[in-house]
Amino acid sequence: MVKQGCGLYPFQFVLVTDYVLRRASGFGEKVSGQQLKDLDFTDDVVLLEEVKQGLQLLLETISDKAEKVGLIVKVGTSKSMATSSSLLILKCNIKTIEQVQEFKYLGSWIEYDGGIVNKIKRRIAQATSVLNKLKPVWRSKKYSLRLKLRLLNRSVTSILLYASECWKLNVQLEKRTLAFENVCLGKILNISWQDRVTKVVVRRRTGQPPLTDILKQRRNYLVHVLQMSRDRLLNNVYGWQPKDGRKRGRPKHTLRRLYDRDL
């Protein structure tokens, strides 16, 4: 018997969870002939289905298979989300799962419509909090500009750009992130708005590349995905197209087109 806290526990838990998910076959979305029904990371599992009835049946199947191996689905911490504004009522063990418009998965917020405006606002707020805590460092003359820039990139920029590989940026959002970066660089140089120093001068003094350039560089990981064989799921997901096409009124600017533009 392996108890929680034992070194074998994480490995055994992943094996059992994978066993349960594999028993629930015939569900999910077909992507280039492959069935995609779940995304899982340790005990965080996301179930995918096209229709409400299929998702309810998938949930019941997994709950039943899990109970047979000693696992249970925690309804209190489980959430449901539809990719539209329609009502989604799911039940597990007689209890109703709460429907949300957004949820946090692996430290990143996911919205029902795929938007990232609120996500970027949260990232800027978190990065601003760290920036203000380091105010004594920015004002100090004991530290060199190079050291301050390194600290900025490690402590502030890293928080802002967490999970930014999936950001679908437009011109307005790019301006917002660049404006925040200019505020950070101004604090490092101890420049106030009354000094009327242009952004060009700030860039020249710091030698810091714009965040938009860093975002494009971070997308280079996609090259490794595209170099995979065509039978790999990651490659198929990138090239997948919805069967019914894109709904009317959806923005023309997609994440895939953004990647194609930057690569």
Buried (B, 14 or more C-beta within 10 A) or exposed (E): EEEEEEEEEEEEBBEBBEEBBEBBEEBBBEBBEBBBBBEEEEEEBBBBBBEBEBBBBBBBBBBEBBEEEEBEBEBEEBBBBBEEEEEBEBEBEEEEBBBBEBBEBEEBBBBBEEBBEEBBEEBBEBBBEBBEEBEEBBEEEEBEEEEBBEBBBEBBBEBBBBBBBEBBBEEEBBEBBBEBBBBBBBBBBEBEEEEEBEBEEBBEBBEBEBBBEBBBEBBEEBEEEEEEEEEEEEBBBBEBEEEEEEEEEEEEEEBEEBBEEBE
